[in-house]
Structure formats: C-alpha cells, structure tokens
C-alpha cells in the first residue's frame, strides 16, 4: 500500500513562493521513516533538515514538489469569492501533488480552520479514488507528513537563496522580520514598485507601499 504525506512551506511569507511537497512511501517503510527522526520542519535546524532530506528521498517510492509563485498567490488572495482564496488554492495544489503521487491514502496538514472542509476541497479536485485525511498539526502527528514538511522547507530555502542572489538579502521573507520590511521600503524607493518575488496582495506589502508613497503625494 502506498501512503502519501503532503505539507507546505512559506504560506505566511510576504516574499517568495509557497512550496507544497508530497512524499509517497510504501506502508512497510513508514516505520523506517519514523526512525529517521523526522519532525515538523519548524522544530528542526536548517542543518538537520538538509541532512534528513536525502535520507527521506531514499525511503520514498516517489515525491513531488510544486512552487506556487507570488502572482498566482495574489490572484487567489484577491478573489472576491469567500471560499476561493488562499486555502482553496492550497487545496487545489495539494490535490495536484497527490494525483501525481497516486497513493491509496494521503495525509495532509489542513490549512483551513475546518479540517474536514479542507479535505473535501482536495477530494473535489481529484480524478482518482484516493482517501484523503486532513488534520491540523498533521506534520506533528504523522511521520509521512513530517517528511513532506522537511522536503517543502528545504526546497523553499533553496528558492529563497536564489532570490537573495538576484534581489539582495531581504531576511527571512516574513512580515515580522524588520530586515524584510526594510527591504520592501528600499526596493520601493529605488524601483517604485515591488519585484516579482513579492506578494503584493499581502497587508504588509500594501501598508508599506502607502507609507512610502503617501507622504510624497501629500506634498502636492
């Protein structure tokens, strides 16, 4: 029996892609996966995640990663339909990952406050008969989801490194990071708009843009 775990990294960032990763493991290898010491990626150091990544891939039957770019995220966030925003985009993308892996069962970390609704949204997007179990904190409950969490985080960190080489050091990419906010301000002052790596629909991005440009408008 093939069991899949799916999780994301970078959902809350104002800079960079949302990375969704899935791993599929034969049921008899689930214990070996747990023995690796996989955990929710947020509980592990970057060095530990990078060390576990190739070991996880060795144990998987298959894995698949999708990187959702900021412009696609912006379209979802700005969608006027209440239930067709970021959660629905994430559910649709997780369904694409699951479809590619083609397991009998898939465990996912639920993004919606109503975990069953999130699972239903994934199920609606599948064309194959696959059992989907969506749970809050699935990355701490199921080792197969922990493994997917690690893959997603390592893949996202690699994308962030690439973006920093292109745009400069913007810190973690989270709105709570002062370095990230200072980057947003400096790039607006220099380029008068955000580069493609920024999620323009994020409140932090919109607020920072007002702070940078409103004083200039008030002068006239």
Backbone bond lengths (Angstrom), bond angles and torsions (degrees), N, CA, C in turn:
res aa  C-N    CA-C-N  psi(-1)  N-CA   C-N-CA  omega(-1)  CA-C   N-CA-C  phi
1 X - - - 1.472 - - 1.521 109.78 -
2 X 1.323 115.77 136.76 1.459 121.01 -178.38 1.531 108.73 -101.30
3 X 1.350 116.01 124.31 1.458 122.85 -179.00 1.527 108.55 -114.37
4 X 1.331 116.53 133.13 1.468 120.32 179.49 1.518 111.06 -114.40
5 X 1.319 115.00 150.55 1.455 122.19 171.73 1.515 107.83 -126.53
6 X 1.320 117.34 139.45 1.463 121.46 -178.00 1.524 109.62 -134.17
7 X 1.332 116.17 136.15 1.456 120.82 177.73 1.523 109.05 -151.99
8 X 1.335 115.46 172.49 1.470 120.49 -178.07 1.519 111.18 -125.67
9 X 1.330 114.76 165.36 1.461 121.98 172.19 1.522 107.84 -141.24
10 X 1.335 115.72 138.74 1.457 120.07 175.87 1.509 115.51 89.66
11 X 1.309 118.28 16.75 1.468 120.43 -178.62 1.536 111.35 -59.76
12 X 1.327 117.16 -43.43 1.458 120.33 -173.49 1.513 116.31 -89.22
13 X 1.319 118.01 -0.85 1.463 120.84 -176.68 1.524 112.41 -73.90
14 X 1.314 116.20 148.66 1.458 121.21 175.35 1.528 110.71 -89.84
15 X 1.325 116.63 -14.93 1.467 121.98 179.62 1.534 109.66 -124.84
16 X 1.324 115.65 135.88 1.455 121.21 173.65 1.512 114.69 95.83
17 X 1.320 116.24 173.13 1.467 120.98 -176.22 1.515 113.17 -79.61
18 X 1.325 114.57 161.16 1.458 122.53 166.10 1.527 105.07 -90.60
19 X 1.325 116.60 122.70 1.464 120.66 -177.39 1.524 109.34 -107.47
20 X 1.319 115.57 124.33 1.468 121.47 178.16 1.522 108.56 -116.12
21 X 1.324 114.94 124.81 1.465 120.34 -176.67 1.516 110.77 -125.21
22 X 1.315 114.84 146.42 1.451 121.10 175.88 1.518 110.44 -133.40
23 X 1.313 116.04 143.16 1.463 121.19 174.02 1.524 108.18 -125.53
24 X 1.306 116.27 141.68 1.470 121.50 177.04 1.519 108.40 -117.27
25 X 1.313 115.70 129.31 1.464 121.73 -175.10 1.527 109.08 -130.68
26 X 1.314 116.57 139.92 1.463 120.24 173.72 1.520 108.20 -66.80
27 X 1.326 116.43 139.15 1.465 121.30 -172.29 1.531 112.68 -54.64
28 X 1.346 117.23 -33.39 1.466 119.37 -178.91 1.533 112.55 -71.31
29 X 1.341 117.28 -11.54 1.470 120.39 -179.97 1.528 112.68 -101.86
30 X 1.320 117.68 0.22 1.465 120.50 -179.90 1.529 111.72 -60.33
31 X 1.331 116.55 -38.21 1.459 120.04 179.34 1.521 110.93 -64.35
32 X 1.344 116.50 -38.99 1.468 120.59 178.53 1.520 110.69 -64.49
33 X 1.327 115.07 -35.73 1.463 120.15 178.38 1.532 109.69 -64.46
34 X 1.330 116.30 -43.78 1.464 120.55 178.58 1.522 111.35 -63.63
35 X 1.328 115.83 -36.87 1.471 120.63 -179.52 1.525 113.22 -67.06
36 X 1.321 117.00 -19.24 1.467 119.98 176.46 1.527 111.36 -66.99
37 X 1.327 116.12 -22.44 1.460 120.51 -177.81 1.510 112.85 90.25
38 X 1.348 116.98 29.19 1.462 120.15 179.11 1.530 109.82 -66.94
39 X 1.321 115.31 142.87 1.462 122.44 177.81 1.521 107.85 -143.20
40 X 1.321 115.37 172.96 1.461 120.44 168.79 1.531 106.92 -50.17
41 X 1.330 117.21 128.09 1.464 121.20 -173.78 1.523 113.02 -57.19
42 X 1.342 117.32 -27.57 1.469 120.79 -179.79 1.522 112.04 -68.49
43 X 1.328 117.29 -17.54 1.457 121.69 -179.38 1.529 112.28 -92.44
44 X 1.319 116.72 1.21 1.465 121.96 -177.37 1.523 110.89 -118.00
45 X 1.319 116.09 150.04 1.462 120.27 175.76 1.521 109.56 -73.41
46 X 1.314 116.79 160.74 1.470 121.22 178.23 1.525 110.06 -58.60
47 X 1.316 116.69 -40.10 1.475 121.28 -179.94 1.529 110.97 -62.72
48 X 1.328 116.89 -42.15 1.467 121.54 -179.62 1.524 110.60 -67.88
49 X 1.337 116.69 -40.93 1.468 119.97 178.68 1.522 110.75 -61.72
50 X 1.326 115.92 -44.18 1.464 120.38 -179.01 1.524 111.60 -64.96
51 X 1.341 116.40 -33.17 1.473 120.47 178.05 1.529 110.92 -71.78
52 X 1.332 116.35 -36.91 1.462 120.28 -178.48 1.530 112.81 -75.92
53 X 1.312 116.61 -30.48 1.461 121.31 -174.53 1.536 113.15 -49.74
54 X 1.352 119.86 -56.55 1.473 118.77 -178.56 1.524 113.31 -65.72
55 X 1.344 116.40 -28.92 1.462 119.71 179.15 1.534 110.05 -70.20
56 X 1.313 116.30 -36.61 1.469 121.02 176.28 1.521 109.96 -64.02
57 X 1.314 116.35 -46.98 1.473 120.91 -178.10 1.534 110.84 -60.93
58 X 1.325 117.22 -36.20 1.474 120.83 178.96 1.532 111.37 -62.20
59 X 1.332 116.45 -35.10 1.463 120.67 -177.02 1.529 113.81 -85.12
60 X 1.323 116.43 -15.38 1.462 118.67 -176.38 1.525 112.10 -82.78
61 X 1.309 115.10 149.77 1.460 121.36 172.68 1.525 109.37 -76.54
62 X 1.349 114.47 -34.08 1.463 121.02 -179.78 1.522 108.01 -163.49
63 X 1.316 116.89 157.48 1.463 120.61 172.34 1.525 108.68 -146.73
64 X 1.326 115.36 157.17 1.470 119.37 -178.11 1.521 108.87 -149.57
65 X 1.339 115.79 139.62 1.461 121.72 -177.67 1.522 109.38 -129.54
66 X 1.331 116.45 135.06 1.467 121.86 174.18 1.524 108.15 -123.73
67 X 1.339 115.98 131.32 1.461 121.77 178.95 1.527 108.57 -108.53
68 X 1.328 115.59 112.17 1.459 121.78 -176.88 1.530 108.35 -90.73
69 X 1.327 116.63 116.77 1.462 121.61 -173.36 1.535 111.76 -77.07
70 X 1.350 116.87 157.27 1.464 120.91 -176.77 1.526 115.35 -54.40
71 X 1.334 118.84 -37.97 1.467 119.08 -178.44 1.529 112.11 -65.24
72 X 1.329 116.77 -33.73 1.469 120.94 176.73 1.528 109.73 -70.46
73 X 1.329 116.58 -40.18 1.462 121.51 176.97 1.527 110.13 -61.98
74 X 1.333 116.50 -43.95 1.469 120.94 179.86 1.527 111.43 -59.12
75 X 1.316 116.65 -42.42 1.472 120.35 179.63 1.526 111.01 -61.00
76 X 1.328 115.53 -39.83 1.474 119.68 179.62 1.525 111.21 -68.74
77 X 1.318 116.66 -45.34 1.465 121.09 -178.16 1.529 111.04 -62.31
78 X 1.333 116.57 -36.71 1.468 121.32 -177.52 1.531 113.17 -87.18
79 X 1.329 117.01 0.83 1.465 120.37 178.43 1.535 109.35 -62.70
80 X 1.334 118.31 127.37 1.468 119.81 -177.72 1.529 114.71 -69.57
81 X 1.334 117.59 -18.48 1.462 120.10 179.77 1.527 109.51 -74.84
82 X 1.323 116.97 130.67 1.468 122.62 -171.76 1.528 113.74 -59.18
83 X 1.305 117.87 -44.33 1.466 120.63 -176.01 1.534 112.72 -99.05
84 X 1.322 117.35 18.00 1.460 120.30 -178.98 1.525 111.13 -119.67
85 X 1.319 115.93 37.94 1.454 120.80 -177.94 1.537 109.94 -103.48
86 X 1.322 116.91 -140.92 1.468 120.41 -172.55 1.528 112.71 -62.78
87 X 1.335 117.48 -39.25 1.466 119.32 179.60 1.526 111.45 -59.73
88 X 1.333 116.19 -42.15 1.469 119.89 -178.95 1.537 110.22 -68.77
89 X 1.333 117.12 -38.87 1.469 120.17 176.46 1.526 110.23 -61.38
90 X 1.334 116.31 -42.87 1.456 120.32 179.97 1.529 110.81 -65.29
91 X 1.327 116.98 -41.58 1.466 120.82 178.57 1.530 110.64 -62.72
92 X 1.323 116.45 -43.70 1.468 121.57 179.25 1.527 111.07 -62.05
93 X 1.330 116.19 -41.97 1.469 120.20 -179.38 1.522 111.25 -70.20
94 X 1.321 116.57 -38.50 1.469 119.56 176.22 1.526 110.31 -62.92
95 X 1.328 116.28 -37.01 1.468 119.92 177.22 1.528 110.70 -62.77
96 X 1.323 117.20 -38.96 1.470 121.10 177.87 1.528 110.60 -62.47
97 X 1.334 115.65 -41.62 1.472 120.55 178.40 1.524 110.09 -64.30
98 X 1.329 116.71 -47.04 1.470 121.25 -179.38 1.524 110.83 -61.66
99 X 1.329 115.30 -43.88 1.473 120.31 179.67 1.528 110.76 -58.21
100 X 1.324 115.30 -40.63 1.470 120.75 -179.89 1.530 111.08 -66.50
101 X 1.327 116.15 -39.91 1.468 120.54 -178.55 1.524 112.35 -74.70
102 X 1.333 116.78 -31.45 1.465 123.88 176.55 1.537 113.51 55.66
103 X 1.349 117.55 53.66 1.464 119.58 177.01 1.526 110.85 -87.00
104 X 1.336 115.83 175.22 1.466 119.62 171.65 1.538 110.13 -83.11
105 X 1.350 115.62 -34.21 1.465 121.59 179.14 1.523 109.32 -133.75
106 X 1.344 115.43 145.19 1.460 120.28 177.05 1.525 109.45 -133.56
107 X 1.318 115.40 130.51 1.459 122.02 176.71 1.519 108.24 -107.86
108 X 1.333 116.54 130.65 1.462 120.01 -176.40 1.522 110.84 -131.96
109 X 1.323 114.98 151.08 1.461 120.92 174.67 1.525 107.81 -82.10
110 X 1.324 117.48 115.01 1.460 121.95 -173.72 1.523 111.76 -74.16
111 X 1.323 116.56 126.98 1.464 122.25 179.17 1.525 111.25 -87.67
112 X 1.315 117.03 -26.71 1.468 122.36 -177.90 1.531 109.84 -78.32
113 X 1.335 116.97 147.42 1.467 119.98 175.27 1.527 110.56 -62.69
114 X 1.331 116.28 -26.56 1.472 121.29 174.67 1.529 106.97 -101.74
115 X 1.315 116.52 100.56 1.459 120.52 -171.45 1.531 113.08 -63.37
116 X 1.317 117.12 -36.86 1.464 119.60 -179.74 1.527 111.54 -67.31
117 X 1.325 116.56 -35.52 1.467 119.93 177.73 1.522 110.26 -64.18
118 X 1.330 116.17 -39.11 1.465 120.35 178.20 1.532 110.06 -62.54
119 X 1.327 115.80 -43.19 1.460 120.37 177.42 1.517 111.77 -62.86
120 X 1.324 116.59 -38.97 1.474 120.83 178.20 1.525 110.85 -64.01
121 X 1.337 116.83 -40.73 1.469 120.25 179.90 1.531 111.11 -64.18
122 X 1.321 116.53 -36.67 1.469 120.03 175.21 1.525 109.83 -65.23
123 X 1.326 114.76 -47.79 1.469 120.87 -177.72 1.529 111.50 -58.11
124 X 1.329 116.71 -38.37 1.470 121.60 -179.59 1.532 112.22 -61.33
125 X 1.314 116.43 -28.01 1.468 121.31 -176.30 1.526 113.10 -89.26
126 X 1.325 117.38 -8.37 1.465 121.02 -177.89 1.526 111.05 -86.70
127 X 1.311 115.44 141.32 1.470 120.12 175.26 1.534 110.49 -103.82
128 X 1.334 116.28 -3.79 1.463 121.14 178.53 1.529 109.03 -113.31
129 X 1.318 116.50 155.66 1.461 120.90 179.08 1.527 109.14 -81.62
130 X 1.327 115.46 101.09 1.463 122.21 -179.00 1.526 107.81 -133.97
131 X 1.316 117.01 130.71 1.461 121.00 177.53 1.524 109.41 -76.62
132 X 1.331 116.49 126.03 1.466 121.56 -179.54 1.521 109.83 -114.53
133 X 1.335 116.16 125.45 1.466 122.04 176.84 1.517 107.66 -115.07
134 X 1.331 116.63 110.46 1.466 122.06 -179.91 1.525 109.16 -104.15
135 X 1.318 116.70 123.78 1.469 121.38 -178.18 1.527 110.46 -136.01
136 X 1.328 115.84 144.94 1.457 120.02 170.10 1.527 108.31 -68.77
137 X 1.331 115.69 140.83 1.477 122.24 -179.37 1.525 112.15 58.52
138 X 1.322 116.54 31.75 1.476 120.51 177.91 1.519 111.05 -60.59
139 X 1.349 116.46 -28.22 1.461 119.64 179.73 1.530 112.50 -69.84
140 X 1.339 116.82 -11.25 1.469 120.65 175.65 1.530 111.51 -105.49
141 X 1.330 115.64 -14.31 1.469 120.17 -176.75 1.531 111.69 -96.05
142 X 1.327 116.48 -44.33 1.462 121.52 -173.26 1.537 110.40 -112.44
143 X 1.336 118.24 119.87 1.464 120.51 179.29 1.527 113.95 -55.22
144 X 1.333 117.35 -32.62 1.468 119.89 -178.98 1.535 110.45 -67.44
145 X 1.347 117.03 -30.86 1.468 120.17 175.99 1.526 109.86 -79.10
146 X 1.322 116.99 -35.45 1.471 120.49 174.21 1.522 110.10 -57.63
147 X 1.330 115.67 -42.57 1.470 120.63 179.58 1.523 110.40 -62.64
148 X 1.331 116.84 -43.09 1.463 121.00 178.09 1.528 110.67 -63.98
149 X 1.336 116.20 -37.25 1.461 121.62 178.12 1.524 110.96 -60.84
150 X 1.317 116.47 -41.96 1.474 121.73 179.41 1.520 110.65 -66.36
151 X 1.327 116.86 -44.52 1.469 120.92 178.97 1.530 110.01 -61.00
152 X 1.327 116.83 -44.93 1.463 121.08 -179.90 1.522 111.41 -61.62
153 X 1.322 116.66 -43.39 1.468 120.88 -177.62 1.525 111.43 -67.78
154 X 1.324 117.45 -43.37 1.477 120.45 178.94 1.524 110.03 -63.29
155 X 1.325 116.20 -43.45 1.468 120.20 179.09 1.525 111.10 -63.08
156 X 1.321 116.82 -40.47 1.465 119.23 179.01 1.528 111.44 -68.13
157 X 1.332 117.05 -41.15 1.468 119.95 177.91 1.524 111.07 -58.51
158 X 1.320 116.17 -38.06 1.469 120.60 178.09 1.533 110.45 -64.64
159 X 1.333 116.29 -40.30 1.467 120.57 177.77 1.529 111.09 -65.50
160 X 1.318 116.58 -39.69 1.467 121.06 178.91 1.530 110.31 -64.12
161 X 1.315 117.04 -40.54 1.476 120.76 177.56 1.528 110.76 -60.38
162 X 1.324 116.34 -40.88 1.473 120.50 178.55 1.526 110.83 -64.08
163 X 1.330 116.39 -42.96 1.459 120.98 -179.40 1.525 111.25 -64.93
164 X 1.333 116.72 -37.27 1.469 120.10 179.20 1.528 111.44 -66.15
165 X 1.316 116.33 -34.24 1.465 119.49 176.93 1.528 111.08 -67.11
166 X 1.325 115.95 -30.20 1.466 120.63 -178.88 1.525 112.91 -86.64
167 X 1.348 116.76 -40.93 1.466 120.23 -171.90 1.523 114.41 -111.30
168 X 1.330 118.05 -9.98 1.463 120.78 -175.89 1.517 111.21 102.10
169 X 1.312 115.32 170.24 1.468 120.93 -176.26 1.523 110.66 -75.95
170 X 1.308 117.16 114.16 1.468 121.98 179.84 1.523 111.88 -111.99
171 X 1.317 117.09 16.39 1.458 120.41 179.31 1.510 112.08 77.32
172 X 1.329 115.98 -143.38 1.469 121.00 -175.15 1.524 113.35 -79.33
173 X 1.349 115.97 -21.50 1.464 119.44 -175.59 1.520 113.03 91.41
174 X 1.347 116.78 -2.05 1.465 121.05 178.43 1.529 110.87 -93.13
175 X 1.313 116.16 147.09 1.461 121.72 -177.57 1.523 112.70 -62.67
176 X 1.322 117.36 -24.82 1.465 121.29 179.70 1.530 112.48 -76.07
177 X 1.316 117.36 -9.62 1.462 123.44 -177.68 1.536 109.20 -89.82
178 X 1.339 117.21 116.98 1.471 121.41 -179.29 1.521 111.76 -59.07
179 X 1.325 115.94 -35.15 1.464 120.31 -179.82 1.533 110.75 -64.40
180 X 1.331 116.11 -37.55 1.468 121.21 178.20 1.529 110.49 -65.49
181 X 1.322 116.68 -44.81 1.472 121.04 -179.83 1.523 110.76 -65.02
182 X 1.334 116.96 -39.73 1.466 120.47 177.84 1.528 111.19 -64.56
183 X 1.324 115.79 -35.15 1.472 119.84 176.28 1.527 109.84 -63.52
184 X 1.326 116.69 -44.48 1.460 120.55 -179.95 1.530 110.82 -59.06
185 X 1.321 116.25 -42.97 1.461 120.85 179.33 1.527 111.60 -65.14
186 X 1.330 115.58 -46.19 1.471 119.50 -176.50 1.520 112.04 -66.34
187 X 1.328 117.15 -38.02 1.462 119.65 -179.30 1.530 110.53 -70.76
188 X 1.323 117.47 -32.54 1.462 120.69 176.08 1.528 110.98 -68.19
189 X 1.312 116.30 -42.34 1.462 120.41 178.61 1.525 112.08 -64.49
190 X 1.323 114.67 -32.65 1.472 119.90 -176.93 1.525 112.32 -86.41
191 X 1.337 116.60 -45.11 1.471 121.25 -172.07 1.538 113.16 -106.73
192 X 1.341 117.44 -12.51 1.471 123.43 -179.24 1.530 113.54 67.45
193 X 1.308 116.97 10.58 1.461 121.47 174.26 1.524 108.06 -164.14
194 X 1.323 115.72 167.12 1.457 119.85 179.10 1.521 110.61 -83.65
195 X 1.349 117.30 147.26 1.462 120.18 172.94 1.526 110.80 -74.80
196 X 1.303 116.97 173.29 1.471 122.31 -174.99 1.529 113.61 -64.72
197 X 1.327 117.34 -16.96 1.469 119.71 -178.10 1.525 113.22 -79.51
198 X 1.341 117.55 -9.12 1.467 121.40 -176.37 1.523 110.98 -96.10
199 X 1.319 116.39 137.83 1.467 122.01 174.80 1.535 107.98 -83.83
200 X 1.306 116.45 98.53 1.463 122.25 -172.65 1.530 113.01 -67.87
201 X 1.304 117.19 -21.30 1.463 121.18 -179.13 1.526 112.75 -79.46
202 X 1.326 117.76 -12.19 1.462 121.51 -178.34 1.534 110.15 -67.96
203 X 1.317 116.58 140.86 1.463 120.72 -178.57 1.527 111.76 -57.45
204 X 1.327 116.87 -38.60 1.463 120.62 178.98 1.519 110.85 -60.87
205 X 1.318 116.85 -43.31 1.468 121.19 179.90 1.527 110.66 -65.66
206 X 1.326 117.09 -42.37 1.472 120.79 -179.09 1.536 111.05 -68.16
207 X 1.329 115.83 -42.33 1.468 120.06 -179.85 1.530 110.97 -65.33
208 X 1.335 116.42 -42.62 1.465 120.43 179.82 1.525 111.04 -63.63
209 X 1.312 117.00 -37.94 1.464 121.10 178.98 1.530 110.60 -63.63
210 X 1.325 116.14 -40.19 1.468 119.83 177.83 1.518 110.72 -65.15
211 X 1.336 116.25 -42.00 1.464 120.29 -179.17 1.526 111.79 -63.12
212 X 1.331 116.29 -35.75 1.466 120.79 -178.02 1.515 111.63 -76.47
213 X 1.334 117.80 -41.72 1.461 120.74 -171.03 1.527 115.48 -99.08
214 X 1.328 118.44 -25.41 1.460 119.93 -178.45 1.525 113.38 -62.20
215 X 1.345 120.43 -42.83 1.461 119.77 178.83 1.526 112.62 -59.08
216 X 1.358 116.08 -34.91 1.460 120.33 179.21 1.526 110.13 -66.23
217 X 1.328 117.48 -38.48 1.460 121.50 -178.19 1.538 110.63 -69.42
218 X 1.349 114.92 -34.28 1.460 119.43 -176.79 1.522 112.37 -68.18
219 X 1.335 116.71 -17.23 1.469 120.77 -179.46 1.534 111.47 -73.38
220 X 1.338 117.88 -21.04 1.462 121.25 -174.84 1.518 111.74 -103.52
